[in-house]
Amino acid sequence: QKVKPAADLVNGRPGSQNDFMAWLIEWLSTPQGAAFEGNVVFNPDRTDLLSSKMTGYSKEYVDASWAVKLTEDVRMLAEKAAPNLNGMAFSRSFYNYDGFDMVTSLTLRNVITAAVAVFIVMLILLANIPAALLVLAMIVLCDVGLFGFMWWANLTFNIITFIILVIAVGISVDYSGHVARAFMIAQGTRQERAHYALKHIGGEVLNGAFTTWLAIIVLAGAKHYIFMSFFKLLFALVVLAIWHGVVFLPVCLSLIGPASYRSESPAKDKDSTDSDSVPGTKNKEVEEGCGCLGPMCHVVLVLFHVMRVLCHVVLLLCARLWADVPNKCELMARLACMSGCARHCLLHVW
């Protein structure tokens, strides 16, 4: 069927569906229309058009905010152009652009959720609200410092950095939680108990930081953005966690730390008074009690440190494979935070 002359068109359009389909099929058979044949889908007998698409182009990528605005504007334009056709704007790049749009809310939601979970765990393990709040404060300061380091290291706020910010909650709790517990089981003045905590757990905390450093040092020479981001942020996280857990937290505890689990009784006999007057006597029981675990305790701690290294390596490999899938990245970040809390619980239970 031949296309009607322009004079026979109704308001510049074919008068019926049959005329339009005949016009379209004839045009697609021409050299000019052949290039667009893959943009339309007909029903089996080619009497109706099931779907169609058109290609559009935008300016070169500028930044994340520009990409988010582009995605919203193009989708709004497609919806307004043909509201009855359920049209949509699609591009593979929109996957990443949608991630830019969601990353802020996802980060806030997951960091707050992880922080609340960590606080509950610390509250159960430490059995003291002020001590759990101090540990939570150290975790928040680590995350804030990490966020500031991103600007200094010229790292943008995206899915990769979002993962590290959430993981930071599960990692940084190790450094502060152990120091807080050692402070709580010690006796004496706040200053003496803070000194005891650093003397008896500070070395182990530093060892844990060293194993974490070993897990990420292999990425120091990486050229890919994902690996570079992981190395920079995890290295900064370890430094911040050590600073807040081994330096800042003991200072806070020495000034405003809560009372010990082994609170002294108001009534003392002469013998207990004489023994307490000897420096270091108050924590002698604690030292002897901790020593009864013997070599087995050290073996278990070494195994936990090895597991920590393996966990970090697996997480880095997962980031390499799943970096372009926002939902899986969010799941990985949550699992990482949960694994950090689980390690902490197991160590304290042991």
C-alpha positions in Angstrom: 0.0 0.0 0.0 1.4 3.4 -1.0 1.6 6.3 1.4 -1.0 9.0 0.9 0.2 12.3 -0.5 0.8 15.1 2.0 -2.4 16.8 0.9 -4.4 13.8 2.1 -2.9 13.8 5.6 -5.1 14.9 8.6 -3.3 17.6 10.5 0.0 16.4 9.1 -0.6 12.8 10.2 -1.9 9.6 8.5 -5.6 9.3 8.8 -5.7 5.8 10.2 -3.5 3.2 11.9 -3.2 1.2 8.6 -2.0 4.3 6.8 0.6 4.9 9.5 1.9 1.3 9.5 2.1 1.3 5.7 4.0 4.6 5.8 6.4 3.3 8.5 7.1 0.0 6.8 7.8 1.7 3.5 10.1 4.2 5.1 12.1 1.5 7.0 12.7 -0.2 3.7 14.5 2.9 2.3 18.2 3.6 2.8 17.4 6.5 5.2 15.1 4.4 7.4 17.0 1.1 7.3 19.4 2.4 10.0 16.4 2.7 12.4 14.8 -0.7 11.8 16.3 -2.1 15.0 14.5 0.6 17.0 11.0 -0.7 16.4 9.3 -4.0 17.3 6.2 -5.2 15.3 3.7 -7.9 16.1 4.2 -11.1 14.1 2.0 -10.1 11.2 3.5 -6.5 11.2 0.1 -4.9 11.5 0.8 -3.2 14.9 3.7 -1.5 16.6 4.6 -3.0 20.0 7.4 -0.8 21.1 9.9 1.7 19.8 12.9 3.6 21.0 14.9 6.7 20.0 18.5 7.5 20.8 19.5 10.8 22.5 22.8 12.3 23.4 24.0 14.5 26.3 26.9 16.7 27.0 30.1 15.2 28.5 30.0 14.1 32.1 30.8 16.9 34.6 30.3 15.6 38.1 27.9 13.5 40.3 25.4 16.3 40.9 25.3 17.0 37.2 24.7 13.3 36.5 21.8 13.1 39.0 20.1 16.2 37.5 20.6 14.9 34.0 18.9 11.6 34.9 15.9 13.3 36.6 15.4 15.8 33.7 15.6 13.1 31.0 13.1 10.9 32.8 10.7 13.8 33.4 11.0 14.8 29.7 10.2 11.3 28.5 7.2 11.1 30.8 5.8 14.5 29.7 6.4 13.8 26.0 4.0 10.8 25.9 2.2 10.3 29.2 -0.2 7.7 27.7 2.6 5.5 26.3 4.3 4.7 29.6 7.6 5.7 28.0 10.8 5.8 30.0 14.4 7.1 29.6 17.1 4.4 30.0 20.8 4.3 29.8 23.4 1.9 31.3 25.0 5.0 32.9 21.8 5.6 34.8 22.7 2.7 37.1 25.7 4.6 38.4 23.8 7.9 38.4 21.1 6.4 40.5 23.8 5.2 42.9 25.0 8.8 43.2 21.5 9.9 44.1 21.0 7.2 46.7 24.5 7.1 48.3 23.9 9.9 50.8 20.7 8.4 52.2 22.1 4.9 52.1 25.3 6.0 54.0 23.4 7.8 56.7 20.9 5.0 57.2 23.5 2.2 57.3 26.0 4.0 59.4 23.4 4.9 62.0 22.0 1.4 61.9 25.5 -0.1 62.4 26.3 2.4 65.2 23.1 1.5 67.0 23.9 -2.2 66.7 27.4 -1.7 67.9 26.2 0.3 70.9 23.7 -2.5 71.9 26.5 -5.1 71.6 28.9 -2.9 73.7 26.2 -2.3 76.2 25.7 -6.0 76.7 29.4 -6.8 76.8 30.5 -3.8 79.0 27.3 -3.8 81.1 27.8 0.0 81.6 26.0 2.7 79.8 28.7 5.5 80.1 31.4 3.1 78.9 29.3 2.0 75.9 28.6 5.7 75.1 32.4 6.5 75.2 33.1 3.6 72.8 30.3 4.8 70.5 31.7 8.3 70.6 35.1 7.0 69.5 33.5 5.2 66.6 31.6 8.3 65.5 34.8 10.3 65.7 36.6 7.7 63.5 33.9 8.0 60.9 33.9 11.8 61.0 37.7 11.8 60.6 37.5 9.3 57.7 34.9 11.6 56.0 37.3 14.5 56.3 40.2 12.5 55.0 38.2 11.8 51.9 38.4 15.5 51.0 42.1 15.7 51.8 42.8 12.5 49.6 40.6 13.9 46.8 38.1 11.0 47.0 34.6 11.5 45.9 31.5 10.4 47.8 30.4 7.3 46.0 29.5 3.6 46.4 33.1 2.6 47.1 33.6 5.2 49.8 30.2 4.5 51.2 31.2 0.8 51.8 34.3 1.9 53.7 32.3 4.4 55.9 30.0 1.5 56.9 32.8 -1.0 57.4 34.6 1.6 59.6 31.9 1.1 62.3 32.6 -2.6 62.5 36.4 -2.2 62.4 37.0 0.7 64.7 34.9 -0.9 67.6 37.7 -3.4 68.1 40.3 -0.8 69.1 38.1 1.1 71.6 36.0 -1.8 73.0 39.0 -3.8 74.4 40.5 -0.8 76.0 37.2 0.2 77.6 36.7 -3.4 79.0 40.2 -3.5 80.4 39.5 -0.2 82.1 36.3 -1.5 83.6 37.9 -4.6 85.2 40.8 -2.7 86.8 40.8 -1.1 90.2 42.2 2.1 91.6 41.9 5.7 90.5 40.8 6.5 87.0 44.4 7.3 86.2 45.7 4.0 87.5 42.9 2.1 85.7 43.7 3.8 82.4 47.3 3.0 82.8 46.4 -0.6 83.5 44.2 -0.8 80.4 47.0 0.4 78.2 49.6 -1.8 79.8 47.5 -5.0 79.5 45.6 -4.6 76.3 47.3 -1.8 74.4 49.9 -4.1 72.8 47.2 -6.5 71.6 45.2 -3.7 70.1 48.4 -2.5 68.2 48.9 -6.1 67.0 45.4 -6.1 65.6 46.1 -2.9 63.8 49.2 -4.4 62.4 47.4 -7.4 60.9 44.9 -5.1 59.3 47.7 -3.1 57.9 49.2 -6.3 56.4 45.9 -7.1 54.8 45.8 -3.8 52.9 49.4 -3.1 52.2 49.3 -5.2 49.0 47.0 -2.5 47.5 49.6 0.3 48.1 50.8 0.3 44.5 47.4 -0.2 42.9 46.4 2.0 40.0 42.7 1.2 39.8 40.4 3.6 41.5 38.6 1.0 43.6 41.8 -0.5 45.0 43.3 2.9 45.5 40.2 4.1 47.4 40.2 1.0 49.6 43.9 1.3 50.5 43.7 5.0 51.3 40.5 4.8 53.4 41.4 1.6 55.2 44.9 2.8 56.0 43.4 6.1 57.4 40.8 4.1 59.3 43.4 2.1 61.1 45.4 5.2 62.0 42.2 7.0 63.3 41.0 3.9 65.2 44.4 3.5 66.9 44.5 7.2 67.8 41.0 7.2 69.3 41.2 3.8 70.9 44.7 3.8 72.4 45.4 7.6 72.9 42.2 9.6 73.1 39.9 7.0 74.8 42.3 6.4 77.7 42.6 10.1 78.3 38.8 10.4 78.4 38.5 7.4 80.7 41.1 8.9 83.1 39.0 12.0 83.4 35.4 10.9 83.2 35.6 7.1 83.2 32.8 5.1 85.0 33.4 3.1 88.2 35.1 -0.3 88.1 33.2 -3.6 88.1 35.2 -4.4 91.3 33.9 -1.4 93.2 35.5 -1.2 96.7 33.4 -1.7 99.7 33.1 1.3 102.0 33.9 -0.8 105.1 37.5 -1.9 105.0 39.5 -3.8 107.6 43.1 -2.9 108.4 44.6 -5.7 106.3 42.8 -4.6 103.1 43.7 -1.0 103.8 47.4 -1.9 104.1 47.3 -4.0 101.0 45.6 -1.3 98.9 48.3 1.1 100.0 50.9 -0.8 98.0 51.1 0.4 94.4 49.9 -2.2 91.9 48.2 -4.4 94.6 44.7 -3.6 93.5 45.1 -5.1 90.0 47.1 -8.1 91.2 44.1 -10.4 91.2 43.1 -9.3 87.7 46.6 -10.0 86.4 46.7 -13.5 88.0 43.2 -14.3 86.8 44.0 -13.4 83.2 47.2 -15.5 83.3 45.3 -18.7 84.0 44.2 -19.0 80.4 47.8 -19.7 79.4 49.1 -20.4 75.9 45.7 -21.5 74.6 44.4 -17.9 74.9 47.2 -16.6 72.8 46.7 -19.3 70.2 43.0 -18.4 69.9 43.8 -14.7 69.6 46.3 -15.4 66.8 43.7 -17.5 65.0 41.2 -14.6 65.3 43.8 -12.2 63.8 44.4 -14.6 60.9 40.6 -14.7 60.3 40.5 -11.0 60.3 43.1 -10.8 57.6 41.3 -13.4 55.5 38.0 -11.4 56.0 39.6 -8.3 54.8 41.1 -10.0 51.7 37.7 -11.6 50.9 36.0 -8.2 51.2 38.5 -6.6 48.9 38.0 -9.4 46.3 34.2 -8.9 46.6 34.6 -5.2 46.0 36.6 -6.0 42.8 33.8 -8.3 41.5 30.7 -6.3 42.8 31.8 -2.7 42.5 29.2 -1.9 39.8 26.2 -3.4 41.6 24.8 -1.1 44.2 22.6 -3.6 46.0 25.3 -6.1 46.4 27.7 -3.5 47.6 25.2 -2.4 50.3 24.8 -6.1 51.3 28.6 -6.5 51.4 28.9 -3.4 53.6 26.3 -4.7 56.1 27.9 -8.1 56.2 31.3 -6.5 56.9 29.9 -4.5 59.8 28.2 -7.6 61.2 31.4 -9.6 60.9 33.3 -6.9 62.9 30.7 -7.1 65.6 30.8 -10.9 65.6 34.6 -10.9 66.0 34.3 -8.5 68.9 31.6 -10.6 70.6 33.6 -13.9 70.2 36.8 -12.4 71.6 35.0 -11.1 74.7 33.1 -14.3 75.2 36.4 -16.2 75.1 
